[in-house]
């Protein structure tokens, strides 16, 4: 489970990215957003979606599940966390989608 420092970095990073990309509707960063594809799900610390890839309902509100690889997938490593978990997640995305 993420601890306070990890969570704080995640929040600051999401806010920093959105301060650059949200106003002109280029993209949007989300913390802990589940993506399902290739029979598995991943939950990166921060996911960045191009504005056009954000699922919306009939009224234009953000809604729905995501079934493709993220445009950006950011993982924040804690000092005691192994890099191998992140490498496995990245390798899975590359294997299924050819991206990253």
Backbone bond lengths (Angstrom), bond angles and torsions (degrees), N, CA, C in turn:
res aa  C-N    CA-C-N  psi(-1)  N-CA   C-N-CA  omega(-1)  CA-C   N-CA-C  phi
1 X - - - 1.449 - - 1.518 109.89 -
2 X 1.330 116.22 138.42 1.459 118.95 177.55 1.524 111.51 -63.44
3 X 1.304 114.48 143.45 1.460 120.82 177.05 1.515 108.87 -99.69
4 X 1.318 116.45 -178.76 1.463 120.33 -172.87 1.526 113.64 -58.95
5 X 1.330 118.61 -44.41 1.468 120.38 -178.97 1.528 110.68 -62.54
6 X 1.321 116.38 -43.64 1.467 121.78 178.50 1.527 110.03 -59.88
7 X 1.314 115.84 -47.99 1.460 121.21 -178.51 1.529 111.25 -63.52
8 X 1.314 116.48 -39.00 1.469 121.08 179.67 1.532 110.50 -65.43
9 X 1.328 116.96 -44.32 1.470 120.66 177.97 1.529 109.81 -61.79
10 X 1.316 116.87 -42.85 1.462 122.09 179.71 1.530 110.58 -59.17
11 X 1.320 116.94 -46.61 1.461 121.20 179.74 1.518 112.70 -64.85
12 X 1.330 116.31 -44.42 1.461 120.73 179.75 1.532 111.08 -64.13
13 X 1.337 116.44 -42.41 1.459 120.87 -179.73 1.526 111.00 -64.40
14 X 1.323 117.10 -44.94 1.470 121.29 178.51 1.528 110.04 -60.02
15 X 1.316 116.84 -45.09 1.472 121.35 179.39 1.518 111.24 -63.92
16 X 1.337 116.96 -42.95 1.468 120.48 -179.57 1.527 111.41 -62.83
17 X 1.321 116.54 -44.47 1.470 119.85 179.27 1.528 109.89 -62.82
18 X 1.329 116.59 -47.36 1.467 119.89 -178.25 1.521 112.42 -64.32
19 X 1.331 118.22 -29.32 1.472 120.43 178.68 1.529 111.36 -65.65
20 X 1.324 117.10 -21.54 1.463 121.61 179.82 1.524 112.02 -96.22
21 X 1.335 118.40 -38.28 1.468 120.98 -168.83 1.526 116.01 -105.71
22 X 1.331 117.85 -15.07 1.466 118.72 -173.33 1.529 113.60 -79.38
23 X 1.314 118.38 -41.00 1.468 121.10 -173.81 1.521 112.91 -58.46
24 X 1.321 116.52 -39.98 1.476 118.61 -179.51 1.527 112.06 -96.49
25 X 1.326 115.69 11.38 1.467 122.58 177.03 1.528 112.78 56.82
26 X 1.315 115.17 42.26 1.460 121.19 175.96 1.515 110.13 -80.76
27 X 1.321 115.76 -45.48 1.460 121.81 -175.49 1.530 108.33 -162.58
28 X 1.328 115.12 179.24 1.458 121.07 176.88 1.523 108.59 -151.30
29 X 1.328 115.86 135.25 1.468 121.58 179.02 1.524 109.25 -97.95
30 X 1.330 115.63 139.56 1.458 122.85 -179.53 1.525 109.28 -129.45
31 X 1.335 118.51 136.08 1.464 120.03 173.53 1.529 110.27 -84.69
32 X 1.333 116.33 139.73 1.474 121.92 172.29 1.522 113.79 53.38
33 X 1.320 118.20 45.11 1.468 121.90 -178.85 1.527 109.73 -93.80
34 X 1.314 116.58 120.29 1.470 122.15 -178.42 1.521 110.77 -73.25
35 X 1.340 115.10 133.62 1.461 122.75 173.40 1.513 107.40 -122.49
36 X 1.326 117.80 131.61 1.460 122.02 179.89 1.519 109.54 -118.80
37 X 1.322 115.88 126.16 1.458 121.67 176.77 1.510 107.96 -166.62
38 X 1.323 115.92 155.37 1.456 120.38 179.42 1.518 113.01 62.47
39 X 1.335 117.79 26.84 1.458 120.99 178.91 1.520 114.46 77.59
40 X 1.332 117.93 8.48 1.459 121.76 179.32 1.522 109.41 -137.26
41 X 1.316 115.19 166.80 1.460 120.95 174.53 1.519 109.13 -122.97
42 X 1.317 115.53 147.08 1.453 121.22 173.14 1.523 108.06 -126.85
43 X 1.317 116.28 152.07 1.457 121.79 178.21 1.531 107.55 -133.75
44 X 1.333 117.57 85.00 1.459 120.20 178.13 1.527 110.83 -66.19
45 X 1.319 116.28 158.20 1.465 119.98 176.44 1.523 110.55 -59.61
46 X 1.323 116.97 -43.89 1.466 122.49 176.71 1.524 107.98 -136.60
47 X 1.320 116.46 132.24 1.463 122.96 175.00 1.518 107.32 -118.08
48 X 1.320 116.70 134.80 1.460 121.10 176.58 1.523 107.95 -114.95
49 X 1.322 115.14 123.78 1.463 121.51 179.61 1.515 110.72 -111.72
50 X 1.329 117.67 136.55 1.461 118.70 168.77 1.530 108.32 -58.83
51 X 1.305 117.19 145.56 1.463 121.77 -176.11 1.527 111.17 -52.48
52 X 1.317 117.22 -40.23 1.471 121.39 -177.06 1.529 112.59 -69.71
53 X 1.334 118.66 -17.20 1.466 121.91 -179.55 1.529 113.51 -91.54
54 X 1.321 117.81 -2.95 1.464 120.97 -178.31 1.529 108.21 -77.92
55 X 1.349 117.43 118.06 1.473 118.74 -178.79 1.532 111.15 -67.39
56 X 1.317 114.96 140.87 1.473 121.25 -178.68 1.527 109.84 -135.95
57 X 1.327 114.55 153.30 1.469 119.67 176.29 1.532 108.97 -86.13
58 X 1.340 116.46 -174.57 1.462 121.74 -176.51 1.523 112.88 -60.00
59 X 1.332 117.09 -30.05 1.465 120.47 -178.15 1.531 112.53 -88.67
60 X 1.332 117.12 -0.09 1.457 120.55 178.17 1.517 114.71 92.91
61 X 1.335 116.83 -0.09 1.474 120.67 178.57 1.527 109.43 -76.99
62 X 1.334 115.77 143.86 1.466 119.68 176.77 1.514 109.20 -61.38
63 X 1.337 115.15 130.93 1.455 119.68 -176.21 1.518 108.41 -166.32
64 X 1.300 116.05 155.69 1.455 119.20 171.75 1.511 113.93 106.00
65 X 1.316 113.97 168.23 1.449 121.86 179.11 1.518 109.46 -96.31
66 X 1.320 114.98 161.92 1.455 121.24 -178.45 1.517 109.30 -114.73
67 X 1.330 116.07 129.32 1.460 121.17 -175.42 1.522 112.99 -125.93
68 X 1.320 116.68 36.38 1.468 120.36 177.56 1.524 108.75 -145.55
69 X 1.315 115.58 167.50 1.462 119.90 179.05 1.526 109.66 -67.69
70 X 1.316 117.03 145.02 1.468 119.43 178.95 1.528 111.43 -72.37
71 X 1.329 116.11 154.88 1.461 120.96 174.78 1.526 109.07 -66.07
72 X 1.310 116.50 -46.38 1.464 122.98 173.97 1.506 108.16 -126.89
73 X 1.308 115.18 141.00 1.455 121.63 177.37 1.526 105.99 -132.52
74 X 1.324 117.40 114.80 1.461 121.51 -175.60 1.526 109.57 -114.90
75 X 1.312 115.99 127.30 1.459 122.66 175.73 1.520 108.65 -115.35
76 X 1.302 117.11 135.52 1.454 123.24 178.47 1.521 107.46 -105.42
77 X 1.314 116.16 116.53 1.460 120.25 -178.99 1.521 110.46 -86.40
78 X 1.313 116.29 131.54 1.454 121.87 171.60 1.524 107.57 -79.88
79 X 1.340 118.35 156.72 1.469 120.25 -178.50 1.533 114.01 -54.81
80 X 1.329 117.10 -32.74 1.463 120.02 -177.83 1.531 113.50 -97.44
81 X 1.321 117.29 6.42 1.467 121.57 -176.90 1.522 110.94 -90.19
82 X 1.312 115.74 140.16 1.461 121.78 178.96 1.529 110.88 -77.94
83 X 1.320 116.05 139.23 1.459 120.62 176.65 1.523 111.79 -71.00
84 X 1.328 117.47 -20.06 1.464 120.37 -175.36 1.528 112.42 -62.37
85 X 1.324 118.63 -34.19 1.460 121.20 178.52 1.529 110.61 -62.90
86 X 1.323 116.12 -43.06 1.463 120.83 179.64 1.524 110.15 -67.98
87 X 1.310 117.13 -40.99 1.465 121.18 179.10 1.527 110.14 -62.80
88 X 1.330 117.70 -40.61 1.466 120.48 177.92 1.519 111.09 -63.25
89 X 1.335 117.32 -42.03 1.460 121.08 179.74 1.530 109.71 -64.10
90 X 1.328 117.33 -44.30 1.460 121.63 179.25 1.529 110.23 -64.30
91 X 1.323 117.03 -41.68 1.469 120.80 179.56 1.517 111.01 -63.34
92 X 1.333 118.18 -38.49 1.458 122.21 177.89 1.530 110.10 -61.62
93 X 1.323 116.58 -46.33 1.474 120.41 -179.55 1.523 109.25 -62.29
94 X 1.318 118.05 -43.42 1.463 121.00 -179.91 1.520 111.08 -64.33
95 X 1.316 117.57 -42.77 1.450 122.26 -179.97 1.526 111.62 -60.96
96 X 1.316 117.24 -45.75 1.464 121.90 -175.90 1.527 111.75 -76.29
97 X 1.326 117.65 -38.72 1.463 119.56 -170.56 1.523 114.87 -112.77
98 X 1.314 118.12 -17.23 1.455 120.42 -174.60 1.510 112.93 79.09
99 X 1.348 117.88 3.58 1.454 122.38 179.17 1.511 110.54 -98.81
100 X 1.311 116.40 159.47 1.465 126.75 178.88 1.486 107.68 77.93
